Amino acid sequence: MRTTLNIDDEVLERARAIAAKLNTPFKTVINEALHAGLDQVEKPAKQRRYKTKPHKMGLRQGRNIDNIQELLARIEGEDAR
């Protein structure tokens, strides 16, 4: 089928360069590029699940997490507020 498209100059030059490099007709390069591009547009991007790995951080000896205010006061100092 014949149709008219407006293609950016840089895309046109790149397609022509690829056609010359591969010794392939320009029409074939354009059709293959469109097929590949449409396949990418049609399928959603793969998303990897974000995973975090827990680390044992421990608590310094003599510190207690039962009283958060006291723990913060010891870590930050009494004058922090």
N, CA, C and O atoms as a GROMACS GRO file, in nm:
protein
  324
    1MET      N    1   0.084  -0.118   0.000
    1MET     CA    2   0.000   0.000   0.000
    1MET      C    3   0.089   0.124   0.000
    1MET      O    4   0.192   0.128   0.068
    2ARG      N    5   0.052   0.220  -0.072
    2ARG     CA    6   0.128   0.344  -0.082
    2ARG      C    7   0.062   0.450   0.005
    2ARG      O    8  -0.060   0.467   0.002
    3THR      N    9   0.146   0.520   0.082
    3THR     CA   10   0.097   0.629   0.166
    3THR      C   11   0.207   0.734   0.180
    3THR      O   12   0.323   0.708   0.148
    4THR      N   13   0.169   0.850   0.228
    4THR     CA   14   0.266   0.957   0.246
    4THR      C   15   0.282   0.982   0.396
    4THR      O   16   0.184   0.996   0.469
    5LEU      N   17   0.407   0.987   0.439
    5LEU     CA   18   0.438   1.014   0.579
    5LEU      C   19   0.537   1.129   0.588
    5LEU      O   20   0.620   1.147   0.499
    6ASN      N   21   0.528   1.206   0.693
    6ASN     CA   22   0.629   1.307   0.722
    6ASN      C   23   0.724   1.247   0.824
    6ASN      O   24   0.685   1.216   0.937
    7ILE      N   25   0.850   1.230   0.785
    7ILE     CA   26   0.951   1.169   0.871
    7ILE      C   27   1.057   1.273   0.901
    7ILE      O   28   1.097   1.349   0.812
    8ASP      N   29   1.101   1.278   1.026
    8ASP     CA   30   1.209   1.370   1.063
    8ASP      C   31   1.331   1.344   0.976
    8ASP      O   32   1.360   1.230   0.940
    9ASP      N   33   1.402   1.452   0.942
    9ASP     CA   34   1.520   1.440   0.856
    9ASP      C   35   1.624   1.343   0.913
    9ASP      O   36   1.681   1.263   0.839
   10GLU      N   37   1.648   1.350   1.044
   10GLU     CA   38   1.749   1.263   1.104
   10GLU      C   39   1.708   1.115   1.097
   10GLU      O   40   1.792   1.028   1.080
   11VAL      N   41   1.577   1.088   1.110
   11VAL     CA   42   1.528   0.950   1.100
   11VAL      C   43   1.542   0.901   0.957
   11VAL      O   44   1.584   0.788   0.932
   12LEU      N   45   1.509   0.986   0.864
   12LEU     CA   46   1.521   0.951   0.722
   12LEU      C   47   1.665   0.920   0.685
   12LEU      O   48   1.693   0.820   0.620
   13GLU      N   49   1.757   1.006   0.728
   13GLU     CA   50   1.898   0.985   0.697
   13GLU      C   51   1.951   0.857   0.761
   13GLU      O   52   2.029   0.784   0.701
   14ARG      N   53   1.908   0.833   0.883
   14ARG     CA   54   1.952   0.710   0.952
   14ARG      C   55   1.900   0.585   0.880
   14ARG      O   56   1.974   0.488   0.863
   15ALA      N   57   1.775   0.588   0.838
   15ALA     CA   58   1.717   0.475   0.766
   15ALA      C   59   1.788   0.453   0.633
   15ALA      O   60   1.814   0.339   0.593
   16ARG      N   61   1.818   0.561   0.565
   16ARG     CA   62   1.890   0.548   0.437
   16ARG      C   63   2.031   0.492   0.460
   16ARG      O   64   2.077   0.410   0.382
   17ALA      N   65   2.098   0.536   0.565
   17ALA     CA   66   2.232   0.487   0.596
   17ALA      C   67   2.229   0.338   0.630
   17ALA      O   68   2.317   0.263   0.588
   18ILE      N   69   2.128   0.296   0.705
   18ILE     CA   70   2.116   0.154   0.739
   18ILE      C   71   2.088   0.072   0.615
   18ILE      O   72   2.144  -0.037   0.597
   19ALA      N   73   2.002   0.123   0.528
   19ALA     CA   74   1.971   0.051   0.404
   19ALA      C   75   2.097   0.036   0.319
   19ALA      O   76   2.120  -0.071   0.262
   20ALA      N   77   2.176   0.140   0.310
   20ALA     CA   78   2.299   0.133   0.231
   20ALA      C   79   2.400   0.037   0.296
   20ALA      O   80   2.464  -0.042   0.226
   21LYS      N   81   2.413   0.044   0.428
   21LYS     CA   82   2.507  -0.041   0.500
   21LYS      C   83   2.472  -0.189   0.484
   21LYS      O   84   2.560  -0.273   0.466
   22LEU      N   85   2.343  -0.219   0.492
   22LEU     CA   86   2.298  -0.358   0.482
   22LEU      C   87   2.270  -0.403   0.339
   22LEU      O   88   2.237  -0.519   0.314
   23ASN      N   89   2.284  -0.309   0.246
   23ASN     CA   90   2.254  -0.338   0.106
   23ASN      C   91   2.112  -0.394   0.092
   23ASN      O   92   2.088  -0.494   0.025
   24THR      N   93   2.019  -0.325   0.160
   24THR     CA   94   1.879  -0.365   0.166
   24THR      C   95   1.796  -0.250   0.112
   24THR      O   96   1.833  -0.134   0.131
   25PRO      N   97   1.685  -0.279   0.046
   25PRO     CA   98   1.599  -0.169  -0.002
   25PRO      C   99   1.548  -0.082   0.114
   25PRO      O  100   1.519  -0.131   0.223
   26PHE      N  101   1.540   0.046   0.087
   26PHE     CA  102   1.494   0.143   0.186
   26PHE      C  103   1.357   0.103   0.241
   26PHE      O  104   1.333   0.111   0.361
   27LYS      N  105   1.268   0.060   0.153
   27LYS     CA  106   1.133   0.020   0.191
   27LYS      C  107   1.136  -0.093   0.295
   27LYS      O  108   1.057  -0.093   0.389
   28THR      N  109   1.228  -0.187   0.277
   28THR     CA  110   1.239  -0.300   0.370
   28THR      C  111   1.285  -0.253   0.507
   28THR      O  112   1.233  -0.297   0.609
   29VAL      N  113   1.382  -0.163   0.511
   29VAL     CA  114   1.432  -0.109   0.638
   29VAL      C  115   1.320  -0.036   0.711
   29VAL      O  116   1.302  -0.055   0.831
   30ILE      N  117   1.246   0.045   0.641
   30ILE     CA  118   1.135   0.119   0.703
   30ILE      C  119   1.029   0.025   0.756
   30ILE      O  120   0.982   0.042   0.868
   31ASN      N  121   0.990  -0.075   0.677
   31ASN     CA  122   0.888  -0.171   0.722
   31ASN      C  123   0.934  -0.250   0.844
   31ASN      O  124   0.855  -0.270   0.937
   32GLU      N  125   1.059  -0.294   0.845
   32GLU     CA  126   1.110  -0.369   0.960
   32GLU      C  127   1.117  -0.281   1.084
   32GLU      O  128   1.086  -0.326   1.194
   33ALA      N  129   1.158  -0.157   1.066
   33ALA     CA  130   1.166  -0.064   1.178
   33ALA      C  131   1.026  -0.036   1.235
   33ALA      O  132   1.008  -0.031   1.356
   34LEU      N  133   0.930  -0.020   1.147
   34LEU     CA  134   0.793   0.004   1.193
   34LEU      C  135   0.737  -0.119   1.266
   34LEU      O  136   0.671  -0.105   1.369
   35HIS      N  137   0.763  -0.236   1.213
   35HIS     CA  138   0.717  -0.359   1.281
   35HIS      C  139   0.777  -0.367   1.422
   35HIS      O  140   0.706  -0.392   1.519
   36ALA      N  141   0.908  -0.347   1.432
   36ALA     CA  142   0.975  -0.356   1.562
   36ALA      C  143   0.923  -0.247   1.657
   36ALA      O  144   0.898  -0.273   1.775
   37GLY      N  145   0.906  -0.127   1.605
   37GLY     CA  146   0.857  -0.017   1.688
   37GLY      C  147   0.714  -0.038   1.734
   37GLY      O  148   0.681  -0.010   1.849
   38LEU      N  149   0.629  -0.088   1.645
   38LEU     CA  150   0.489  -0.112   1.682
   38LEU      C  151   0.478  -0.224   1.785
   38LEU      O  152   0.393  -0.219   1.873
   39ASP      N  153   0.565  -0.325   1.775
   39ASP     CA  154   0.566  -0.432   1.875
   39ASP      C  155   0.600  -0.375   2.012
   39ASP      O  156   0.541  -0.414   2.113
   40GLN      N  157   0.696  -0.284   2.017
   40GLN     CA  158   0.737  -0.223   2.144
   40GLN      C  159   0.626  -0.133   2.200
   40GLN      O  160   0.604  -0.131   2.321
   41VAL      N  161   0.558  -0.062   2.115
   41VAL     CA  162   0.451   0.027   2.159
   41VAL      C  163   0.332  -0.054   2.211
   41VAL      O  164   0.266  -0.014   2.306
   42GLU      N  165   0.306  -0.166   2.146
   42GLU     CA  166   0.188  -0.246   2.178
   42GLU      C  167   0.199  -0.320   2.311
   42GLU      O  168   0.100  -0.331   2.383
   43LYS      N  169   0.318  -0.370   2.343
   43LYS     CA  170   0.329  -0.446   2.468
   43LYS      C  171   0.376  -0.355   2.580
   43LYS      O  172   0.460  -0.268   2.559
   44PRO      N  173   0.320  -0.374   2.700
   44PRO     CA  174   0.359  -0.288   2.812
   44PRO      C  175   0.504  -0.314   2.854
   44PRO      O  176   0.557  -0.424   2.836
   45ALA      N  177   0.564  -0.213   2.909
   45ALA     CA  178   0.702  -0.225   2.956
   45ALA      C  179   0.708  -0.321   3.074
   45ALA      O  180   0.620  -0.321   3.160
   46LYS      N  181   0.812  -0.403   3.076
   46LYS     CA  182   0.828  -0.496   3.186
   46LYS      C  183   0.869  -0.419   3.310
   46LYS      O  184   0.958  -0.333   3.306
   47GLN      N  185   0.804  -0.451   3.419
   47GLN     CA  186   0.838  -0.387   3.544
   47GLN      C  187   0.884  -0.494   3.641
   47GLN      O  188   0.816  -0.594   3.663
   48ARG      N  189   0.999  -0.471   3.699
   48ARG     CA  190   1.050  -0.564   3.798
   48ARG      C  191   1.000  -0.524   3.935
   48ARG      O  192   0.990  -0.405   3.968
   49ARG      N  193   0.968  -0.624   4.015
   49ARG     CA  194   0.926  -0.595   4.151
   49ARG      C  195   1.042  -0.536   4.229
   49ARG      O  196   1.156  -0.579   4.213
   50TYR      N  197   1.013  -0.441   4.310
   50TYR     CA  198   1.115  -0.380   4.393
   50TYR      C  199   1.126  -0.463   4.520
   50TYR      O  200   1.028  -0.486   4.590
   51LYS      N  201   1.246  -0.505   4.549
   51LYS     CA  202   1.268  -0.586   4.668
   51LYS      C  203   1.372  -0.519   4.757
   51LYS      O  204   1.471  -0.464   4.709
   52THR      N  205   1.347  -0.525   4.884
   52THR     CA  206   1.446  -0.478   4.980
   52THR      C  207   1.494  -0.596   5.062
   52THR      O  208   1.418  -0.689   5.089
   53LYS      N  209   1.619  -0.592   5.099
   53LYS     CA  210   1.675  -0.699   5.180
   53LYS      C  211   1.691  -0.646   5.322
   53LYS      O  212   1.757  -0.544   5.344
   54PRO      N  213   1.631  -0.714   5.418
   54PRO     CA  214   1.645  -0.668   5.556
   54PRO      C  215   1.786  -0.690   5.609
   54PRO      O  216   1.854  -0.784   5.571
   55HIS      N  217   1.827  -0.603   5.696
   55HIS     CA  218   1.958  -0.613   5.761
   55HIS      C  219   1.936  -0.612   5.911
   55HIS      O  220   1.855  -0.537   5.963
   56LYS      N  221   2.010  -0.696   5.979
   56LYS     CA  222   2.006  -0.691   6.124
   56LYS      C  223   2.093  -0.575   6.168
   56LYS      O  224   2.215  -0.579   6.153
   57MET      N  225   2.031  -0.474   6.223
   57MET     CA  226   2.108  -0.358   6.265
   57MET      C  227   2.142  -0.366   6.412
   57MET      O  228   2.241  -0.308   6.458
   58GLY      N  229   2.060  -0.438   6.486
   58GLY     CA  230   2.089  -0.454   6.627
   58GLY      C  231   2.073  -0.324   6.704
   58GLY      O  232   2.044  -0.219   6.645
   59LEU      N  233   2.091  -0.331   6.831
   59LEU     CA  234   2.081  -0.216   6.918
   59LEU      C  235   2.202  -0.217   7.009
   59LEU      O  236   2.238  -0.321   7.065
   60ARG      N  237   2.265  -0.105   7.024
   60ARG     CA  238   2.384  -0.099   7.108
   60ARG      C  239   2.353  -0.144   7.250
   60ARG      O  240   2.244  -0.122   7.302
   61GLN      N  241   2.450  -0.204   7.307
   61GLN     CA  242   2.434  -0.253   7.443
   61GLN      C  243   2.403  -0.137   7.537
   61GLN      O  244   2.464  -0.030   7.528
   62GLY      N  245   2.308  -0.159   7.627
   62GLY     CA  246   2.268  -0.056   7.720
   62GLY      C  247   2.155   0.031   7.670
   62GLY      O  248   2.105   0.116   7.744
   63ARG      N  249   2.113   0.012   7.547
   63ARG     CA  250   2.000   0.090   7.492
   63ARG      C  251   1.876   0.003   7.495
   63ARG      O  252   1.884  -0.119   7.481
   64ASN      N  253   1.760   0.065   7.515
   64ASN     CA  254   1.636  -0.007   7.526
   64ASN      C  255   1.533   0.063   7.438
   64ASN      O  256   1.519   0.185   7.443
   65ILE      N  257   1.461  -0.013   7.358
   65ILE     CA  258   1.362   0.048   7.269
   65ILE      C  259   1.224   0.055   7.331
   65ILE      O  260   1.129   0.097   7.266
   66ASP      N  261   1.212   0.015   7.455
   66ASP     CA  262   1.082   0.022   7.522
   66ASP      C  263   1.041   0.166   7.550
   66ASP      O  264   0.922   0.197   7.553
   67ASN      N  265   1.136   0.255   7.571
   67ASN     CA  266   1.107   0.395   7.596
   67ASN      C  267   1.176   0.478   7.488
   67ASN      O  268   1.293   0.513   7.500
   68ILE      N  269   1.103   0.508   7.382
   68ILE     CA  270   1.157   0.577   7.266
   68ILE      C  271   1.209   0.716   7.304
   68ILE      O  272   1.315   0.757   7.257
   69GLN      N  273   1.135   0.788   7.388
   69GLN     CA  274   1.178   0.923   7.426
   69GLN      C  275   1.315   0.920   7.493
   69GLN      O  276   1.401   1.003   7.464
   70GLU      N  277   1.334   0.826   7.581
   70GLU     CA  278   1.462   0.814   7.650
   70GLU      C  279   1.574   0.778   7.553
   70GLU      O  280   1.684   0.831   7.560
   71LEU      N  281   1.542   0.686   7.461
   71LEU     CA  282   1.641   0.645   7.363
   71LEU      C  283   1.682   0.763   7.275
   71LEU      O  284   1.800   0.785   7.251
   72LEU      N  285   1.584   0.841   7.226
   72LEU     CA  286   1.614   0.959   7.144
   72LEU      C  287   1.694   1.062   7.223
   72LEU      O  288   1.787   1.123   7.169
   73ALA      N  289   1.659   1.080   7.347
   73ALA     CA  290   1.732   1.176   7.430
   73ALA      C  291   1.878   1.134   7.445
   73ALA      O  292   1.966   1.219   7.444
   74ARG      N  293   1.903   1.004   7.458
   74ARG     CA  294   2.040   0.957   7.473
   74ARG      C  295   2.117   0.971   7.342
   74ARG      O  296   2.235   1.007   7.341
   75ILE      N  297   2.050   0.944   7.232
   75ILE     CA  298   2.117   0.948   7.102
   75ILE      C  299   2.141   1.093   7.058
   75ILE      O  300   2.252   1.129   7.017
   76GLU      N  301   2.038   1.176   7.068
   76GLU     CA  302   2.046   1.313   7.017
   76GLU      C  303   2.102   1.408   7.120
   76GLU      O  304   2.153   1.514   7.085
   77GLY      N  305   2.092   1.373   7.246
   77GLY     CA  306   2.132   1.465   7.352
   77GLY      C  307   2.013   1.540   7.404
   77GLY      O  308   1.915   1.559   7.332
   78GLU      N  309   2.018   1.580   7.525
   78GLU     CA  310   1.904   1.647   7.589
   78GLU      C  311   1.872   1.782   7.524
   78GLU      O  312   1.757   1.824   7.524
   79ASP      N  313   1.972   1.850   7.471
   79ASP     CA  314   1.950   1.984   7.416
   79ASP      C  315   1.904   1.984   7.270
   79ASP      O  316   1.899   2.089   7.206
   80ALA      N  317   1.870   1.867   7.217
   80ALA     CA  318   1.834   1.856   7.074
   80ALA      C  319   1.701   1.923   7.044
   80ALA      O  320   1.675   1.959   6.929
   81ARG      N  321   1.617   1.940   7.142
   81ARG     CA  322   1.484   1.997   7.116
   81ARG      C  323   1.482   2.140   7.140
   81ARG      O  324   1.379   2.204   7.123
   0.00000   0.00000   0.00000
